[in-house]
Amino acid sequence: MGESTPTEAKYEVPLPLVEVGVSRLDQQIQGGIFVNVLAINGSHRKGKNTANMLNIVLEEAKAEGADTELLEITDFNIKPCLSCNRCLRKTSCSIQDDVQVIANKMMEADAVILGSPVYFGNVTGLLKMFMDRTRWMHMCQNLLEGRIGAAVTIAGLRNGGQEITLNILERFLQSHGLMVVDSRNVQGGIYNIGAVGSLYERLEGEQIRWNSSIFDDPLVLHQCRQLGRNIVKAIGKWRV
């Protein structure tokens, strides 16, 4: 892949007046303004619980009219940051690998969702390596400024580092200039800190009983669906 300086996608198309009975997002789509929601699965295992959580978020966003895509971090060749500090001077990276492919998709998106399981109180190693490699999108200029961001995470234990990991992911997105939304329905009660899951079901004596997947946990399913709706709503507000 040749070296090139990425350019930020432009979204400066004026919106039509709001029609009665037609949602703002519907009008954007009718006017040729496409809404693109991108999810990146940082799990080392494709198609498992983190991917399922992200897909539920995307399904809800798609039901609201958005175009969606899920990227699996394991499908890409991502090398570690060399700390060459080229990105302190230019909005480009000296390493030629698949990071540019993911970065282009992020810059084309209206919203970016990150997902990570918790292996040891933090984001996964592969996802952290990718996060480090996005310095060139941040150091000289915030190339993702103005987009919507969100995160999901899951651990085996009930309190296995999900809150810490969620904070890391959301802070990363905020540093890149994204407006982070959470999974709360502002018209209802609060159920959790965000779209976080656990495979813990209950303790019987000294034996933990585990859920087989996130689909055994109605709370995380509810939170993921609400997060999808919140993302689309936030995009609509941003484009006014």
Sine and cosine of phi, psi and omega as CSV:
sin_phi,cos_phi,sin_psi,cos_psi,sin_omega,cos_omega
0.00,0.00,0.79,-0.61,-0.02,-1.00
-0.95,0.30,0.40,-0.92,-0.01,-1.00
-0.98,0.18,0.70,-0.71,0.01,-1.00
-0.45,-0.89,0.39,-0.92,0.05,-1.00
-1.00,-0.07,0.87,-0.49,-0.05,-1.00
-0.92,0.39,0.50,-0.87,0.08,-1.00
-0.89,-0.46,0.60,-0.80,-0.05,-1.00
-0.97,0.23,0.69,-0.72,0.06,-1.00
-0.91,0.42,0.57,-0.82,-0.04,-1.00
-0.97,-0.26,0.65,-0.76,0.04,-1.00
-0.73,-0.68,0.93,0.37,-0.08,-1.00
-0.91,-0.43,0.53,0.85,0.02,-1.00
-1.00,0.07,0.81,-0.58,-0.01,-1.00
-0.91,0.42,0.61,-0.80,0.01,-1.00
-1.00,0.04,0.53,-0.85,0.09,-1.00
-0.95,0.32,0.27,-0.96,0.08,-1.00
-0.89,0.45,0.54,-0.84,-0.04,-1.00
-0.95,0.32,0.80,-0.60,0.04,-1.00
-1.00,-0.04,0.53,-0.85,0.02,-1.00
-0.90,0.44,0.77,-0.64,0.06,-1.00
0.99,0.11,0.00,1.00,0.02,-1.00
-0.88,-0.47,0.80,-0.60,-0.04,-1.00
-0.93,0.37,0.39,-0.92,0.03,-1.00
-0.88,0.48,-0.63,0.77,0.01,-1.00
-0.91,0.41,-0.64,0.77,0.05,-1.00
-0.86,0.51,-0.65,0.76,0.00,-1.00
-0.92,0.38,-0.61,0.80,0.04,-1.00
-0.88,0.48,-0.69,0.72,-0.02,-1.00
-0.93,0.38,-0.68,0.73,0.01,-1.00
-0.89,0.46,-0.53,0.85,-0.01,-1.00
-0.99,0.10,0.12,0.99,0.04,-1.00
1.00,0.09,0.24,0.97,0.01,-1.00
-0.98,-0.22,0.96,-0.27,-0.12,-0.99
-1.00,0.06,0.63,-0.78,0.04,-1.00
-0.98,-0.20,0.83,-0.56,-0.13,-0.99
-0.86,-0.51,0.88,-0.48,0.01,-1.00
-0.91,-0.41,0.85,-0.53,-0.06,-1.00
-0.93,-0.38,0.73,-0.68,0.08,-1.00
-0.88,-0.47,0.64,-0.77,0.03,-1.00
-0.85,-0.53,0.88,-0.47,0.00,-1.00
-1.00,-0.02,0.91,-0.41,-0.01,-1.00
-1.00,0.02,0.15,0.99,0.01,-1.00
-0.96,0.30,0.51,-0.86,0.10,-1.00
-0.99,0.17,-0.05,1.00,0.01,-1.00
-0.84,-0.54,0.86,-0.51,-0.01,-1.00
-0.96,0.27,0.61,-0.80,0.16,-0.99
0.94,0.34,0.31,0.95,-0.01,-1.00
-0.98,-0.18,-0.50,-0.87,-0.19,-0.98
-0.89,0.45,-0.66,0.75,0.01,-1.00
-0.91,0.42,-0.68,0.73,0.05,-1.00
-0.88,0.48,-0.64,0.77,0.02,-1.00
-0.90,0.44,-0.66,0.75,0.04,-1.00
-0.88,0.47,-0.72,0.69,0.01,-1.00
-0.89,0.46,-0.64,0.76,0.00,-1.00
-0.90,0.43,-0.58,0.81,0.04,-1.00
-0.91,0.42,-0.67,0.74,0.07,-1.00
-0.87,0.49,-0.72,0.69,-0.03,-1.00
-0.91,0.41,-0.62,0.79,0.02,-1.00
-0.88,0.48,-0.64,0.77,0.01,-1.00
-0.93,0.37,-0.65,0.76,0.04,-1.00
-0.90,0.43,-0.64,0.77,0.02,-1.00
-0.91,0.42,-0.62,0.78,0.03,-1.00
-0.89,0.46,-0.42,0.91,0.03,-1.00
-1.00,0.03,0.00,1.00,0.09,-1.00
0.95,-0.32,0.08,1.00,-0.05,-1.00
-1.00,0.05,0.48,-0.88,0.24,-0.97
-0.99,0.13,0.67,-0.74,-0.09,-1.00
-0.74,-0.68,0.41,-0.91,0.06,-1.00
-0.46,-0.89,0.64,-0.77,0.08,-1.00
-0.91,-0.41,0.80,-0.60,0.09,-1.00
-0.96,-0.29,0.70,-0.71,0.09,-1.00
-0.99,-0.16,0.85,-0.52,-0.07,-1.00
-0.86,0.50,-0.47,0.88,-0.02,-1.00
-0.95,0.30,-0.21,0.98,0.02,-1.00
-0.99,0.14,-0.10,0.99,-0.14,-0.99
-0.88,-0.47,0.54,-0.84,0.08,-1.00
-1.00,0.03,0.96,-0.28,-0.05,-1.00
-0.83,-0.56,0.88,-0.47,0.00,-1.00
-1.00,-0.06,0.41,-0.91,0.00,-1.00
-0.95,0.32,0.44,-0.90,0.08,-1.00
-0.88,0.48,0.67,-0.74,0.00,-1.00
-1.00,-0.09,-0.07,1.00,-0.07,-1.00
0.82,0.57,0.64,0.77,0.03,-1.00
-0.98,0.21,-0.32,0.95,0.06,-1.00
0.92,0.40,0.36,0.93,0.14,-0.99
-0.86,0.51,-0.58,0.82,-0.06,-1.00
-0.94,0.34,-0.12,0.99,0.11,-0.99
-0.97,0.25,-0.27,0.96,-0.05,-1.00
-0.89,-0.45,-0.46,0.89,-0.08,-1.00
-0.68,-0.73,0.46,-0.89,0.09,-1.00
-1.00,0.05,0.89,0.46,0.05,-1.00
-0.39,-0.92,0.30,-0.95,-0.04,-1.00
-0.90,-0.43,0.58,-0.81,-0.02,-1.00
-0.98,0.20,-0.27,0.96,-0.05,-1.00
-1.00,-0.03,0.74,-0.67,0.00,-1.00
-0.97,-0.22,0.98,-0.21,0.05,-1.00
-0.45,-0.90,-0.41,-0.91,-0.12,-0.99
-1.00,0.09,0.01,1.00,0.02,-1.00
-0.86,0.51,-0.61,0.79,0.00,-1.00
-0.88,0.47,-0.57,0.82,0.02,-1.00
-0.89,0.46,-0.74,0.67,0.01,-1.00
-0.92,0.40,-0.66,0.75,-0.02,-1.00
-0.87,0.49,-0.67,0.74,0.02,-1.00
-0.87,0.50,-0.66,0.75,0.02,-1.00
-0.92,0.40,-0.60,0.80,0.04,-1.00
-0.90,0.43,-0.65,0.76,-0.02,-1.00
-0.95,0.30,-0.39,0.92,0.06,-1.00
-0.99,0.11,-0.24,0.97,-0.10,-0.99
-1.00,0.05,0.45,-0.89,0.17,-0.99
-1.00,0.04,-0.43,0.90,0.00,-1.00
-0.59,-0.81,0.60,-0.80,0.02,-1.00
-0.81,-0.58,0.81,-0.59,0.03,-1.00
-0.91,-0.41,0.78,-0.62,0.06,-1.00
-0.96,-0.29,0.64,-0.77,0.06,-1.00
-0.75,-0.66,0.66,-0.75,0.05,-1.00
-0.52,-0.86,0.71,-0.70,0.23,-0.97
-0.97,0.24,0.24,-0.97,0.03,-1.00
-0.96,-0.29,0.93,-0.38,0.05,-1.00
-1.00,-0.06,-0.62,0.79,0.01,-1.00
-0.45,-0.90,0.91,0.42,0.13,-0.99
0.93,0.37,0.38,0.92,-0.07,-1.00
-0.32,-0.95,-0.02,-1.00,0.13,-0.99
-0.93,0.36,0.27,-0.96,-0.01,-1.00
-0.93,0.36,0.32,-0.95,0.00,-1.00
-0.89,0.46,-0.67,0.74,-0.01,-1.00
-0.91,0.43,-0.67,0.75,-0.01,-1.00
-0.93,0.37,-0.64,0.77,0.02,-1.00
-0.89,0.45,-0.61,0.80,0.03,-1.00
-0.89,0.45,-0.66,0.75,0.05,-1.00
-0.91,0.42,-0.69,0.72,0.00,-1.00
-0.85,0.52,-0.68,0.73,0.04,-1.00
-0.87,0.50,-0.61,0.79,-0.08,-1.00
-0.96,0.27,-0.12,0.99,0.03,-1.00
-1.00,0.02,0.20,0.98,0.00,-1.00
-0.82,0.57,-0.61,0.79,-0.05,-1.00
-0.91,0.41,-0.28,0.96,0.05,-1.00
-1.00,0.00,0.04,1.00,-0.17,-0.99
-0.73,-0.69,-0.60,0.80,-0.22,-0.97
-0.93,0.38,-0.74,0.67,0.01,-1.00
-1.00,-0.02,-0.54,0.84,-0.04,-1.00
-0.41,-0.91,0.65,-0.76,0.06,-1.00
-0.99,0.13,1.00,-0.07,-0.09,-1.00
-0.95,0.31,-0.26,0.96,0.00,-1.00
-0.98,-0.22,0.17,0.99,-0.05,-1.00
-0.81,0.59,0.71,-0.70,0.14,-0.99
1.00,-0.05,-0.07,1.00,0.03,-1.00
-1.00,0.04,0.12,-0.99,0.03,-1.00
-0.99,-0.13,0.64,-0.77,0.02,-1.00
-0.78,-0.63,0.44,-0.90,0.05,-1.00
-0.36,-0.93,0.26,-0.96,-0.05,-1.00
-0.55,-0.84,0.48,-0.88,0.12,-0.99
-0.71,-0.70,0.44,-0.90,0.02,-1.00
-0.43,-0.90,0.36,-0.93,-0.01,-1.00
-0.51,-0.86,0.55,-0.83,0.09,-1.00
-0.68,-0.73,0.23,-0.97,0.05,-1.00
-0.95,0.32,-0.77,0.64,-0.03,-1.00
-0.96,0.27,0.36,-0.93,0.01,-1.00
-0.90,0.44,-0.64,0.77,0.08,-1.00
-0.83,-0.55,0.97,0.26,-0.13,-0.99
-0.94,-0.34,0.35,0.94,0.00,-1.00
0.97,-0.26,0.17,0.99,-0.03,-1.00
-0.88,0.48,-0.69,0.73,-0.07,-1.00
-0.91,0.41,-0.66,0.75,0.03,-1.00
-0.89,0.46,-0.73,0.69,-0.03,-1.00
-0.90,0.44,-0.66,0.75,0.05,-1.00
-0.87,0.49,-0.68,0.73,0.02,-1.00
-0.89,0.46,-0.64,0.77,0.02,-1.00
-0.89,0.46,-0.72,0.69,-0.01,-1.00
-0.90,0.43,-0.71,0.71,-0.02,-1.00
-0.93,0.38,-0.62,0.79,0.04,-1.00
-0.91,0.41,-0.61,0.79,0.06,-1.00
-0.87,0.50,-0.72,0.69,0.00,-1.00
-0.90,0.44,-0.67,0.74,0.02,-1.00
-0.89,0.46,-0.62,0.79,0.02,-1.00
-0.89,0.46,-0.50,0.87,0.03,-1.00
-0.99,0.11,0.04,1.00,0.06,-1.00
1.00,-0.03,0.17,0.99,0.02,-1.00
-0.99,0.12,0.55,-0.84,0.11,-0.99
-1.00,0.02,0.91,-0.41,-0.10,-0.99
-1.00,0.07,0.75,-0.66,0.10,-1.00
-0.92,-0.39,0.43,-0.90,0.00,-1.00
-0.92,-0.38,-0.19,-0.98,-0.15,-0.99
-0.97,-0.24,0.30,0.95,-0.01,-1.00
-1.00,0.05,0.66,-0.75,0.21,-0.98
-1.00,0.09,0.93,-0.37,-0.11,-0.99
-0.92,0.39,-0.26,0.96,0.03,-1.00
-1.00,0.01,-0.02,1.00,-0.04,-1.00
-0.74,-0.67,-0.19,-0.98,-0.03,-1.00
-0.98,0.22,0.14,-0.99,0.03,-1.00
-0.98,-0.20,0.74,-0.68,-0.08,-1.00
-0.92,-0.40,-0.46,0.89,-0.07,-1.00
-0.33,-0.95,0.11,-0.99,0.00,-1.00
-0.97,0.25,-0.25,0.97,-0.04,-1.00
0.20,-0.98,-0.26,-0.97,0.03,-1.00
-0.99,0.12,0.98,0.21,-0.03,-1.00
-0.85,-0.52,0.64,-0.77,-0.05,-1.00
-0.86,-0.52,0.25,-0.97,0.06,-1.00
-0.51,-0.86,0.58,-0.82,0.07,-1.00
-1.00,-0.02,-0.04,1.00,0.03,-1.00
-0.93,0.36,0.79,-0.61,0.06,-1.00
-0.97,-0.26,-0.84,0.55,-0.01,-1.00
-0.25,-0.97,0.18,-0.98,0.04,-1.00
-0.91,-0.41,0.82,-0.58,0.07,-1.00
-0.91,-0.42,0.98,-0.21,-0.09,-1.00
0.92,0.40,-0.90,-0.44,0.07,-1.00
-0.96,-0.30,0.20,0.98,-0.08,-1.00
-0.94,-0.34,0.84,-0.54,0.07,-1.00
-0.99,0.16,0.72,-0.69,0.13,-0.99
-0.98,-0.21,0.80,-0.60,-0.11,-0.99
-0.96,-0.26,0.55,-0.83,0.23,-0.97
-0.95,0.32,0.50,-0.87,-0.01,-1.00
-0.98,0.22,-0.45,0.89,0.01,-1.00
-0.26,-0.97,0.04,-1.00,0.02,-1.00
-0.91,0.40,-0.34,0.94,-0.02,-1.00
-0.94,0.35,-0.16,0.99,0.11,-0.99
-1.00,0.04,-0.03,1.00,-0.09,-1.00
-0.89,-0.45,0.99,-0.11,-0.04,-1.00
-0.86,0.51,-0.50,0.87,-0.04,-1.00
-0.91,0.41,-0.74,0.68,-0.03,-1.00
-0.92,0.38,-0.55,0.84,0.07,-1.00
-0.90,0.44,-0.69,0.73,0.03,-1.00
-0.88,0.47,-0.71,0.71,-0.05,-1.00
-0.92,0.38,-0.61,0.79,0.02,-1.00
-0.91,0.41,-0.67,0.74,0.02,-1.00
-0.90,0.43,-0.67,0.75,0.01,-1.00
-0.91,0.41,-0.60,0.80,0.03,-1.00
-0.88,0.48,-0.67,0.74,0.05,-1.00
-0.86,0.51,-0.68,0.73,0.02,-1.00
-0.92,0.40,-0.65,0.76,-0.02,-1.00
-0.91,0.42,-0.60,0.80,0.01,-1.00
-0.89,0.46,-0.74,0.67,-0.01,-1.00
-0.90,0.43,-0.64,0.77,0.03,-1.00
-0.88,0.47,-0.66,0.75,-0.01,-1.00
-0.92,0.39,-0.61,0.79,0.06,-1.00
-0.88,0.48,-0.68,0.73,0.02,-1.00
-0.87,0.50,-0.65,0.76,0.00,-1.00
-0.93,0.37,-0.64,0.77,-0.05,-1.00
-0.90,0.43,-0.55,0.83,-0.08,-1.00
-1.00,0.04,0.01,1.00,0.02,-1.00
-0.93,0.38,0.00,0.00,0.00,0.00
